C-alpha cells in the first residue's frame, strides 16, 4: 500500500511538512534550520507557562474549599423556579426537613432545567472539589515517582531519545511532567 501526500513534494520530508509546513529540501531552507525547528518545537511541547501559577491556583482553590461552609450540601425547590443550596440538609423525625442554612439561592422559572442542573452542580461541588484535589495530589505523587531525572534529548524528528519517546504530539511524558514541576525533589539529609 502506498500513501500519497499530494501537497508534499516528492522526496521531501513528510513529517517536517506536516508539522512545520516546510523541510530542508524546500528552496531557501537548510538542514540546520529544520533540525533547529524540531528541537525548538520539542522544547515548546515540554514546557508550560509558569509552574508557580499552577501551584498558586491549586492553593487558591484549596483555600476557597477550606473556607466554604463545611459538610454535605443539598438542594430544595420552592415549586416556583427557585432552588436553594442548603448546608447539611437532613430529615428529622420530629421536625421534618431541616438544614443549617442556605449556601446559595438560584432563581429561575418553573420547569427551568438549567437552574436545577446549576443548583445540583453547586451542591455537589462541596464534596467533588475536595475529592478532586485529593486525587490530584495522589496522581502528582505517583507521577513524581515515575519521572526519569535525566533530561530529554531530542533527535532531528523531535523524538526524545533519552526516554525512548517516539512521538512529537504529545511530547515526552518525562519532559511534560518536569515542566509541570512534578519531579521528586531531593531531600537534604544533613
TIZA-486238 format. One line per 4 residues: number of its first residue (from 1); their letters; for each residue z, y, x of N, C-alpha, C, O, CB. Coordinates in steps of 0.02 Angstrom, whole numbers, padded with zeros to 5 digits. Glycine has a CB too. Example, Ala and Ser with C-alpha at 12.3 -4.5 7.8 and 13.67 -1.06 7.14 Angstrom:
REM TIZA-486238
1) as) 00390,-00284,00660,00390,-00225,00615,00390,-00165,00660,00423,-00166,00712,00452,-00224,00565  00354,-00112,00642,00357,-00053,00684,00394,00002,00645,00402,00057,00670,00286,-00030,00704
REM end
This chain:
REM TIZA-486238
1) xxxx) 00000,-00059,00042,00000,00000,00000,00000,00062,00045,00039,00066,00092,00061,00000,-00048  -00043,00109,00030,-00048,00171,00067,-00023,00228,00023,-00044,00235,-00034,-00120,00183,00091  00021,00268,00052,00046,00327,00017,00008,00388,00044,00007,00399,00104,00124,00336,00024  -00021,00425,00000,-00061,00483,00020,-00024,00546,-00002,-00002,00552,-00059,-00133,00480,-00010
5) xxxx) -00019,00593,00044,00010,00659,00028,-00047,00709,00035,-00061,00734,00089,00071,00676,00076  -00080,00725,-00021,-00141,00767,-00017,-00128,00837,00010,-00174,00869,00035,-00172,00772,-00085  -00067,00862,00004,-00053,00930,00027,-00033,00933,00101,-00024,00988,00128,00001,00961,-00015  -00027,00875,00135,-00008,00873,00205,-00068,00850,00245,-00095,00796,00232,00054,00825,00217
9) xxxx) -00090,00890,00294,-00150,00872,00333,-00140,00806,00371,-00085,00791,00393,-00166,00927,00383  -00192,00767,00377,-00192,00704,00412,-00168,00713,00483,-00191,00758,00519,-00262,00673,00410  -00123,00670,00505,-00097,00674,00573,-00037,00720,00581,-00007,00723,00635,-00150,00697,00619  -00018,00755,00529,00039,00800,00532,00103,00763,00511,00099,00710,00480,00029,00862,00487
13) xxxx) 00161,00789,00528,00225,00758,00512,00241,00767,00438,00251,00823,00414,00281,00789,00556  00242,00711,00402,00257,00713,00330,00329,00739,00318,00339,00783,00277,00248,00643,00299  00380,00712,00354,00448,00737,00341,00455,00812,00355,00487,00848,00316,00498,00699,00384  00424,00834,00409,00430,00905,00426,00396,00949,00373,00423,01001,00355,00399,00919,00494
17) xxxx) 00338,00928,00350,00303,00967,00298,00343,00966,00233,00345,01017,00198,00232,00938,00287  00374,00910,00216,00412,00906,00154,00475,00950,00157,00495,00979,00106,00431,00834,00139  00507,00954,00216,00569,00992,00222,00555,01065,00239,00583,01111,00208,00615,00961,00274  00513,01077,00290,00502,01145,00315,00438,01178,00289,00432,01239,00289,00500,01144,00390
21) xxxx) 00391,01137,00266,00327,01164,00244,00277,01170,00301,00222,01196,00291,00337,01231,00212  00295,01148,00361,00251,01150,00420,00276,01100,00471,00330,01071,00462,00249,01223,00450  00237,01088,00524,00259,01045,00579,00229,01072,00644,00193,01122,00644,00237,00971,00567  00244,01039,00699,00221,01063,00765,00145,01056,00773,00117,01087,00818,00255,01024,00820
25) xxxx) 00112,01017,00730,00039,01011,00733,00004,01069,00697,-00057,01078,00704,00017,00945,00703  00040,01108,00659,00011,01165,00624,-00005,01221,00674,00031,01229,00724,00059,01192,00568  -00058,01259,00662,-00076,01313,00708,-00018,01363,00715,00012,01384,00666,-00139,01349,00683  -00005,01382,00778,00046,01432,00791,00117,01404,00794,00165,01442,00801,00043,01485,00740
29) xxxx) 00125,01338,00788,00191,01306,00790,00196,01261,00852,00146,01234,00874,00205,01265,00725  00258,01254,00878,00267,01212,00937,00317,01157,00922,00354,01159,00872,00291,01254,00997  00319,01106,00966,00366,01052,00959,00438,01078,00964,00482,01056,00928,00353,00997,01012  00450,01125,01010,00517,01153,01018,00539,01189,00954,00597,01185,00935,00518,01202,01078
33) xxxx) 00492,01224,00922,00508,01260,00860,00526,01210,00805,00573,01221,00767,00448,01304,00839  00488,01155,00801,00503,01104,00750,00570,01071,00763,00610,01062,00716,00447,01050,00748  00584,01054,00825,00648,01023,00842,00705,01071,00826,00756,01050,00798,00650,01005,00917  00696,01135,00843,00748,01184,00827,00760,01191,00752,00817,01198,00729,00729,01252,00855
37) xxxx) 00706,01188,00712,00712,01193,00639,00752,01133,00612,00793,01141,00567,00643,01196,00606  00738,01074,00640,00776,01015,00617,00849,01020,00635,00893,01004,00594,00746,00951,00647  00864,01044,00695,00934,01049,00716,00971,01102,00677,01028,01091,00657,00938,01064,00791  00940,01159,00665,00972,01212,00626,00983,01188,00554,01036,01200,00525,00928,01276,00626
41) xxxx) 00933,01154,00526,00939,01127,00458,00995,01077,00453,01033,01076,00405,00875,01095,00436  01001,01034,00504,01055,00984,00504,01123,01018,00509,01170,00997,00476,01046,00935,00562  01128,01069,00550,01192,01104,00557,01209,01140,00491,01268,01142,00471,01190,01155,00615  01160,01168,00458,01172,01201,00394,01199,01153,00342,01240,01171,00300,01107,01234,00368
45) xxxx) 01174,01091,00344,01197,01041,00295,01268,01017,00309,01299,00989,00264,01150,00982,00295  01293,01026,00370,01360,01002,00386,01412,01057,00387,01469,01044,00404,01359,00966,00452  01393,01118,00370,01441,01173,00369,01446,01201,00299,01399,01198,00260,01422,01228,00419  01505,01227,00284,01515,01260,00220,01532,01332,00233,01532,01354,00290,01571,01225,00178
49) xxxx) 01546,01368,00180,01561,01439,00188,01624,01448,00230,01619,01460,00290,01569,01472,00119  01681,01444,00201,01743,01456,00236,01795,01408,00209,01813,01410,00150,01766,01530,00229  01820,01365,00253,01870,01315,00232,01932,01348,00203,01962,01321,00157,01889,01270,00291  01951,01405,00232,02012,01437,00207,02004,01462,00136,02053,01464,00098,02031,01496,00253
53) xxxx) 01942,01479,00115,01931,01499,00046,01943,01440,00000,01974,01448,-00053,01859,01526,00036  01919,01381,00019,01930,01321,-00022,02004,01304,-00026,02030,01291,-00080,01890,01262,00006  02037,01305,00031,02109,01290,00032,02148,01341,-00009,02194,01323,-00045,02135,01288,00104  02129,01405,-00002,02164,01457,-00040,02153,01448,-00115,02198,01458,-00154,02139,01527,-00018
57) xxxx) 02093,01429,-00134,02079,01419,-00205,02120,01360,-00232,02147,01365,-00287,02004,01407,-00217  02123,01306,-00195,02164,01248,-00216,02237,01270,-00222,02271,01252,-00270,02157,01189,-00166  02261,01310,-00174,02330,01334,-00177,02341,01378,-00239,02393,01374,-00272,02348,01374,-00114  02292,01421,-00255,02298,01463,-00315,02300,01421,-00378,02339,01435,-00424,02239,01513,-00318
61) xxxx) 02258,01370,-00381,02258,01325,-00440,02325,01290,-00446,02353,01284,-00500,02201,01273,-00435  02352,01267,-00389,02416,01233,-00389,02472,01281,-00412,02516,01261,-00450,02432,01205,-00319  02470,01343,-00389,02520,01393,-00409,02516,01407,-00484,02567,01410,-00517,02509,01459,-00368  02455,01416,-00510,02448,01428,-00582,02472,01367,-00622,02504,01374,-00675,02375,01443,-00600
65) xxxx) 02458,01308,-00597,02479,01246,-00631,02555,01242,-00634,02584,01226,-00685,02450,01184,-00595  02587,01257,-00577,02660,01254,-00574,02693,01307,-00617,02748,01297,-00643,02684,01261,-00502  02659,01365,-00626,02688,01420,-00664,02677,01412,-00740,02711,01445,-00779,02658,01485,-00641  02631,01369,-00760,02617,01361,-00832,02675,01327,-00867,02716,01293,-00836,02552,01319,-00841
69) xxxx) 02678,01336,-00932,02730,01305,-00973,02730,01230,-00960,02679,01197,-00967,02720,01320,-01049  02788,01201,-00941,02790,01130,-00924,02786,01085,-00985,02793,01107,-01043,02854,01115,-00887  02773,01022,-00972,02774,00971,-01024,02706,00960,-01057,02657,00994,-01042,02823,00990,-01076  02706,00912,-01102,02646,00895,-01139,02628,00952,-01187,02671,00985,-01215,02657,00829,-01179
73) xxxx) 02562,00965,-01195,02538,01014,-01242,02497,00978,-01296,02466,00927,-01282,02496,01069,-01207  02498,01005,-01354,02458,00978,-01409,02430,01035,-01450,02441,01094,-01435,02501,00931,-01453  02394,01018,-01503,02363,01070,-01545,02385,01061,-01618,02400,01005,-01641,02287,01068,-01539  02386,01116,-01652,02396,01114,-01725,02341,01158,-01756,02315,01203,-01723,02469,01139,-01746
77) xxxx) 02326,01144,-01818,02272,01179,-01854,02300,01207,-01919,02335,01173,-01955,02212,01132,-01868  02284,01271,-01933,02311,01302,-01994,02267,01290,-02055,02285,01313,-02110,02319,01376,-01982  02211,01254,-02048,02168,01241,-02104,02119,01297,-02119,02077,01290,-02164,02208,01228,-02164  02123,01353,-02082,02079,01410,-02095,02035,01427,-02036,01995,01475,-02039,02121,01471,-02114
81) xxxx) 02041,01389,-01981,01999,01402,-01922,02039,01419,-01860,02009,01427,-01806,01952,01457,-01937  02105,01425,-01864,02145,01443,-01807,02181,01382,-01779,02216,01346,-01816,02196,01498,-01825  02171,01370,-01714,02206,01316,-01680,02259,01347,-01634,02247,01397,-01602,02156,01272,-01638  02317,01315,-01633,02370,01337,-01589,02385,01282,-01540,02397,01224,-01559,02434,01357,-01630
85) xxxx) 02384,01299,-01476,02404,01252,-01424,02480,01261,-01417,02504,01316,-01403,02365,01264,-01354  02517,01206,-01426,02590,01209,-01427,02620,01169,-01369,02593,01118,-01347,02616,01183,-01493  02677,01194,-01345,02713,01159,-01292,02758,01105,-01322,02795,01118,-01370,02755,01209,-01250  02753,01046,-01295,02795,00989,-01314,02797,00977,-01390,02852,00974,-01419,02865,00999,-01288
89) xxxx) 02740,00969,-01422,02742,00954,-01494,02766,00883,-01506,02750,00837,-01468,02672,00965,-01525  02804,00874,-01559,02830,00807,-01575,02851,00805,-01648,02859,00857,-01680,02889,00788,-01529  02860,00746,-01672,02885,00737,-01740,02959,00721,-01738,02981,00675,-01703,02846,00680,-01777  02996,00760,-01775,03068,00748,-01781,03080,00718,-01850,03058,00746,-01900,03110,00816,-01770
93) xxxx) 03116,00661,-01854,03126,00629,-01919,03159,00674,-01971,03148,00667,-02031,03167,00567,-01911  03201,00721,-01947,03236,00765,-01994,03199,00831,-02006,03201,00858,-02061,03305,00779,-01970  03166,00856,-01954,03135,00923,-01960,03059,00921,-01967,03029,00972,-01982,03153,00964,-01899  03029,00863,-01957,02956,00859,-01961,02924,00878,-01894,02950,00861,-01841,02929,00903,-02017
97) xxxx) 02869,00913,-01897,02832,00934,-01837,02868,00992,-01803,02877,01045,-01833,02759,00953,-01855  02888,00982,-01741,02921,01035,-01702,02888,01043,-01634,02853,00997,-01611,02998,01020,-01694  02897,01100,-01603,02871,01112,-01536,02915,01164,-01503,02963,01189,-01533,02796,01135,-01538  02900,01180,-01440,02939,01229,-01403,02902,01295,-01396,02914,01332,-01348,02957,01202,-01335
101) xxxx) 02858,01310,-01442,02824,01374,-01443,02751,01369,-01428,02727,01321,-01397,02856,01420,-01394  02714,01420,-01450,02642,01421,-01438,02626,01438,-01365,02660,01478,-01333,02608,01471,-01484  02573,01407,-01340,02547,01421,-01274,02486,01467,-01280,02477,01514,-01242,02529,01356,-01235  02444,01452,-01330,02384,01492,-01342,02363,01483,-01414,02376,01431,-01445,02326,01471,-01294
105) xxxx) 02330,01534,-01441,02303,01531,-01508,02229,01547,-01505,02209,01597,-01475,02340,01581,-01556  02189,01504,-01535,02117,01513,-01536,02095,01522,-01608,02102,01477,-01649,02080,01453,-01502  02067,01580,-01622,02045,01595,-01690,01971,01581,-01696,01930,01602,-01655,02060,01668,-01709  01954,01544,-01748,01884,01528,-01762,01873,01529,-01837,01914,01557,-01874,01864,01460,-01732
109) xxxx) 01819,01500,-01858,01804,01494,-01929,01821,01423,-01952,01822,01377,-01911,01729,01510,-01944  01835,01415,-02015,01848,01348,-02042,01788,01303,-02028,01731,01321,-02042,01863,01352,-02119  01802,01244,-01999,01748,01197,-01983,01714,01212,-01916,01664,01179,-01900,01697,01197,-02037  01740,01259,-01878,01711,01278,-01813,01730,01225,-01761,01787,01224,-01737,01735,01349,-01791
113) xxxx) 01683,01182,-01745,01697,01128,-01697,01709,01153,-01627,01747,01123,-01590,01640,01079,-01697  01677,01208,-01606,01686,01234,-01538,01758,01257,-01527,01786,01245,-01474,01638,01291,-01525  01788,01289,-01576,01857,01311,-01568,01903,01250,-01561,01950,01251,-01521,01879,01354,-01629  01889,01198,-01599,01927,01136,-01593,01920,01106,-01523,01970,01086,-01493,01904,01085,-01646
117) xxxx) 01859,01103,-01497,01847,01075,-01430,01882,01117,-01377,01910,01090,-01329,01772,01070,-01415  01880,01183,-01384,01913,01228,-01336,01989,01217,-01337,02021,01215,-01284,01897,01301,-01351  02017,01211,-01397,02090,01201,-01403,02110,01134,-01371,02160,01131,-01336,02111,01202,-01477  02071,01083,-01382,02085,01017,-01351,02080,01021,-01276,02121,00992,-01240,02037,00964,-01378
121) xxxx) 02030,01058,-01251,02022,01066,-01179,02084,01099,-01148,02111,01076,-01098,01958,01107,-01163  02106,01153,-01179,02165,01190,-01154,02226,01145,-01156,02264,01142,-01108,02177,01254,-01195  02237,01110,-01212,02295,01067,-01219,02295,01012,-01166,02347,00996,-01138,02298,01037,-01289  02238,00982,-01154,02234,00927,-01105,02237,00952,-01033,02255,00915,-00988,02170,00888,-01115
125) xxxx) 02219,01015,-01022,02220,01043,-00954,02289,01039,-00923,02295,01033,-00862,02195,01115,-00954  02341,01044,-00964,02410,01042,-00938,02424,00978,-00900,02462,00978,-00852,02459,01050,-00996  02394,00922,-00921,02404,00859,-00886,02344,00841,-00843,02352,00806,-00793,02418,00803,-00937  02285,00863,-00862,02224,00847,-00824,02223,00881,-00755,02206,00849,-00706,02162,00866,-00863
129) xxxx) 02241,00945,-00752,02237,00982,-00688,02286,00953,-00637,02265,00942,-00580,02252,01056,-00700  02349,00940,-00653,02393,00909,-00603,02367,00840,-00581,02372,00822,-00522,02463,00902,-00631  02340,00802,-00628,02312,00736,-00611,02254,00744,-00561,02251,00708,-00511,02287,00700,-00674  02209,00791,-00574,02152,00802,-00529,02174,00828,-00461,02145,00808,-00411,02102,00850,-00561
133) xxxx) 02224,00871,-00459,02250,00896,-00395,02279,00839,-00354,02270,00835,-00294,02302,00951,-00406  02315,00794,-00388,02344,00736,-00354,02289,00690,-00327,02293,00666,-00270,02390,00697,-00402  02238,00677,-00368,02182,00635,-00347,02145,00667,-00288,02125,00633,-00241,02134,00622,-00406  02135,00733,-00291,02101,00768,-00237,02140,00759,-00171,02109,00745,-00120,02094,00843,-00254
137) xxxx) 02205,00766,-00174,02246,00757,-00113,02239,00686,-00086,02235,00676,-00026,02320,00773,-00128  02239,00636,-00131,02231,00566,-00109,02163,00554,-00077,02159,00521,-00025,02241,00519,-00169  02111,00581,-00108,02043,00571,-00081,02036,00608,-00014,02007,00580,00033,01990,00597,-00131  02063,00668,-00009,02058,00705,00054,02094,00667,00110,02069,00664,00166,02089,00775,00047
141) xxxx) 02153,00638,00095,02189,00599,00145,02150,00537,00165,02148,00519,00224,02259,00579,00118  02119,00504,00117,02079,00445,00131,02019,00462,00174,02004,00427,00222,02056,00412,00066  01984,00517,00158,01926,00537,00197,01948,00555,00268,01913,00538,00316,01891,00598,00164  02004,00588,00276,02029,00606,00342,02040,00544,00385,02029,00546,00446,02094,00647,00337
145) xxxx) 02062,00490,00355,02072,00428,00392,02007,00397,00416,02007,00360,00466,02110,00378,00349  01952,00410,00383,01888,00379,00399,01843,00421,00444,01793,00396,00470,01851,00364,00336  01859,00484,00455,01816,00529,00493,01817,00509,00567,01870,00499,00596,01838,00602,00485  01757,00504,00596,01750,00492,00667,01759,00559,00702,01726,00607,00684,01679,00460,00683
149) xxxx) 01803,00562,00752,01815,00627,00786,01757,00651,00829,01755,00709,00848,01876,00622,00828  01709,00606,00845,01652,00627,00886,01608,00676,00848,01599,00669,00787,01611,00565,00907  01581,00726,00883,01538,00775,00849,01471,00743,00830,01450,00694,00860,01526,00836,00894  01438,00771,00781,01372,00748,00761,01322,00765,00816,01328,00816,00850,01350,00780,00693
153) xxxx) 01273,00722,00824,01217,00735,00871,01154,00718,00833,01142,00661,00814,01224,00692,00937  01112,00769,00823,01053,00762,00781,00990,00753,00823,00981,00786,00874,01045,00822,00736  00947,00706,00801,00883,00697,00835,00831,00745,00805,00849,00788,00764,00859,00623,00828  00769,00739,00825,00717,00785,00803,00701,00778,00729,00667,00822,00701,00655,00773,00843
157) xxxx) 00723,00724,00696,00713,00717,00624,00771,00747,00584,00768,00752,00523,00704,00643,00606  00825,00766,00619,00884,00791,00585,00934,00736,00568,00981,00747,00530,00865,00827,00523  00923,00675,00595,00968,00619,00582,01025,00621,00632,01015,00636,00691,00929,00551,00586  01085,00604,00609,01144,00604,00653,01145,00538,00692,01159,00485,00663,01210,00614,00613
161) xxxx) 01131,00541,00755,01131,00482,00798,01202,00459,00815,01213,00399,00825,01091,00495,00862  01249,00506,00819,01318,00488,00838,01350,00443,00786,01391,00400,00803,01360,00551,00847  01332,00452,00723,01364,00414,00669,01317,00367,00632,01335,00338,00582,01396,00461,00620  01255,00361,00658,01207,00316,00627,01187,00336,00557,01174,00293,00514,01235,00247,00626
165) xxxx) 01184,00402,00544,01166,00426,00477,01093,00447,00477,01075,00497,00508,01212,00486,00456  01052,00409,00443,00980,00420,00444,00955,00450,00379,00911,00422,00346,00943,00355,00459  00983,00506,00362,00961,00546,00304,00973,00619,00321,01017,00635,00361,00999,00524,00238  00935,00661,00291,00945,00733,00303,00975,00767,00242,01001,00823,00248,00879,00766,00321
169) xxxx) 00971,00736,00185,01000,00765,00125,01026,00709,00080,00987,00676,00048,00948,00809,00087  01090,00699,00078,01142,00739,00109,01147,00725,00184,01124,00673,00208,01210,00726,00076  01176,00772,00220,01185,00764,00291,01239,00714,00308,01269,00684,00263,01201,00831,00323  01252,00706,00372,01301,00658,00396,01369,00668,00361,01395,00724,00361,01310,00664,00473
173) xxxx) 01398,00614,00332,01461,00622,00297,01518,00644,00343,01564,00678,00321,01479,00558,00263  01516,00623,00406,01568,00644,00453,01566,00720,00463,01617,00753,00463,01561,00607,00521  01505,00746,00473,01497,00818,00481,01516,00857,00419,01547,00910,00423,01426,00834,00500  01497,00830,00360,01514,00864,00297,01590,00865,00287,01617,00915,00266,01480,00830,00237
177) xxxx) 01623,00809,00302,01696,00806,00294,01731,00853,00342,01779,00887,00324,01721,00734,00304  01707,00856,00404,01736,00901,00453,01727,00974,00432,01772,01015,00441,01706,00890,00523  01669,00989,00404,01655,01057,00381,01702,01077,00324,01716,01137,00315,01583,01064,00359  01726,01029,00286,01773,01043,00233,01845,01046,00259,01891,01060,00221,01768,00990,00178
181) xxxx) 01854,01034,00324,01921,01036,00353,01962,00974,00337,02023,00978,00335,01957,01097,00329  01928,00917,00326,01964,00857,00306,01982,00811,00364,02010,00758,00354,01922,00819,00257  01965,00832,00426,01981,00788,00482,02057,00785,00492,02092,00834,00480,01946,00810,00546  02079,00727,00515,02151,00717,00528,02169,00759,00588,02134,00757,00639,02168,00641,00539
185) xxxx) 02224,00795,00584,02246,00837,00639,02294,00798,00683,02333,00757,00659,02279,00902,00614  02289,00810,00748,02335,00777,00795,02403,00808,00789,02410,00869,00786,02308,00782,00869  02454,00765,00786,02523,00791,00781,02551,00797,00851,02539,00754,00894,02567,00745,00737  02589,00848,00863,02620,00860,00928,02681,00815,00935,02726,00818,00893,02640,00935,00936
189) xx) 02682,00773,00988,02737,00726,00998,02794,00755,01038,02843,00720,01051,02712,00664,01032  02790,00818,01059,02843,00847,01100,02902,00870,01060,02950,00896,01088,02817,00903,01141
REM end
